[in-house]
Amino acid sequence: MEFPTPTTSHLTSHDFERIYEPAEDSYLLMDALEAHCQQIRNLRPSLCVEVGVGSGAVLTFLGGIIGSSAHYIGTDISRHAAVAARSTGQHNNILIDTVQTDLVTALLPRCSGCVDVMLFNPPYVVTPSEEISQGGIAATWAGGVNGREVTDRLLPLVSRLLSPSGRFYLLLLEENQPGDVHQILSDTGLSGEEVIRRRSGPENLSVWCYKRK
């Protein structure tokens, strides 16, 4: 089963100076969702959340799999991303609500135990820690030590947000030390499986799906 890649033609080069433009990692996450499309549909999701929604392309793609029966929320610390993601949803006939917030801060505790599908394509590039706080477009890819400083802030919150049958899809770079990520999430009661892996230039990327043990 194939689903169309959402159009982002409404976004301009000026927009992509401020928000992350869909790239190989974005499309890998879409491919992972497509590979799990039947599993996702079987969940009958009512609430789907993408953390760091950026352009909104991935969350819109998920909407194309599930349809209008679910509520879609994208969070981002960037106001520009929040606006762009809503616009991407509109241009692809998917209604997306966006919240300008740090990771999932604004969703807790109200959405605790309610999220059926959660997505995160984090800033994963290994950089000096100070690059994370520089803001601007660098914040969309700078991951600090091991490329994990932003991801590690979210991991302890995932199990609080997921519904009993919820799924968490996370994109990781090999340098992010996925084994450590698995252990952190395992300690919160989640187990994971690799959905897809692909090399893009020098980057060895993978998408993992986590759910309750």
N, C-alpha and C positions, 0 to 999 in steps of 0.2 A: 504494500500500500504506500503510495507516494503522496506527499502533501506539498503544496506550493510554498516556495520561499517567500516570506513577506516582502513586499516592496518597501523600500525606504527612499524612493525617488523624490518624495516631498521634502526630504532633508537636504540641506545645501552643504557646500564645502565649509562655509562659515559655521554651521552647526557642528560639523565633525572636527572643528578646531577646539570644541568644548566638550564633546561627548565621544564615547568610543564608537568607532565605525565598525560594523559587523565584519569579522575577519575569520580566518580558519578555525580559531577556537570557538567562535559563535556557531559556525556551521557544524562543527563536530558535536556540540551540545544539541543542536537541532537533529542531527543524525541519530544521536542516542535516544532522544525522545521518540523519533520515528520508529526506531528499533523496538521500543517498549510501548508502542501506541496501543496495542490491545490490552496490555496490562494496565496502562493508565486509564483507558476507557472503562475497564472492569471495576476500577475503584469508584466509579461514579462521583468524580470529584465535585465538591461544592465550593471550595476555596483553593485558589492557586496563587502562589507568591513568588515573584522573582526578586531576589536581593541584588541591588546594584543593577537596576533594569536598563540603564544606558539608553540606547536608541529604541528599545522595546521590541526589537525584532524577534528575540527568542521567546519571550512571553506571548507575543502575537502568534508565533508558530505553534506554541502549545495550545493556544485558543483555537487554531485551525484543526487540531486533533480532537479536542474535547467538544467544542461548540459553545453555544450560549447558555448551557445549563450551569456553568460554573461562574464564579465571581473571580476576577483577575485583579491582583494588586501588585504594582511594581514599586519598590522602594529605591531611593537613591539620595545621596547626600547633595547631589547637584540639582539645582532648580531647572537648569537647562535640560537635563536628562528627564526630569519629571514631565516637562512640557513635551519633549520630543516623543517620549514613550506613549503618552496619550494620543498624540497625533498619528503615530505609526499604527496604533490600534484602530483609530478612526478610518484611516486610509485602507485598512484591510478588513474592515467590518467586524472588528473585535473591540468590545468595550473594556478599556483598561482604566482602573483608578490608580492614581499614583500618589505617593506620600513622600515628601522630602524629609528624610530622616537619616540618621546614622545607622546603617545596617537594618536592624529590626526593632530599634528602640521604641518607635511609635506604635508597634503592633502588640507590645507586651504591656499588661497581661491579657488584654482583651481577646487576642487571637490564640491564646494558649490552648493547645490540644485540638485546634480547629483546621490546621493547614493540611490539605490532602496531597498537594504537590508543591514542593519548594525547589527553586532553581538558584544556583549561584555559580557564575563565571567570575571568579575573583580577580583582583589585581595579583598576578602570580609571578611576575618577573622578579628575579633575585636582584635587589638593589640595596644601596645604603639606606638605613632606616630614615634618614632625614628627607629622602625623596618622597616619602609617603605624605608628609605634611606640607609639601610645597604647593599643593593644590593644582588647579588647572588640569590639562589633559594628562599629565604624568600620574595623577591620582587614579586614573583608570587602569594603569598597568603596573605601577610600582608596588612591589610586595614586601620590600624590606628583607630582613634576614630569612634565608631559605625561601623567599617569596611567600611567606606564610603569616606575616604579622597581622594582616587584615583578616585572613581566613581564620586564624586561631581565636580571634575575638568573637566570631560567629559560632564556632563549633559547639561551645557549651550551651547555646541557646536553641539549637536545632530540635532536640528531643522535647523541649518545653512547648514548641510550636506545633510539631507534627501531630496529626490525628492518630488514633490507634492503628490505622492501616496506611498512614501517610508515607510518601516517598520523598527523599531528598537527593537531588541530582547535583553533583559537584564536579567541576572540571579541575584537574590537577596537572601540573607539570612534573616531570620526573624529579627535578631538583627540589620540589616541594616536600620530598620524603613522604610519599603516600602511606607507607607503613605506620608512621607516627600519627597521621591523620586518622587511620583506621582504629588505632588504639585509643585515641582521644574519644572518638565517637562510640567505640565499644564500651568504654567506661560509663557512657551515658545511656547504655541500653540499646544501641543501634548496631546492626551488622551491615556490611557492604559487599557489593559485587561489582566487578568491572563490566561496564556495558560496551565500551568501544575504546579503541586506542588508535592513534595515528601520529605519524611523524610529519611535521610541517617545518621544512628547513632544518634548523638545528634543534627545534623543540620537539620533545616526545610528550605528547598530550594524551590524556585519558579522561573518560567520564565515568564516574562511579555512582551507583544507586544505593542509598542506605534506607533501611526500614527497621522497625522494631524487631528485636530478636524473638 
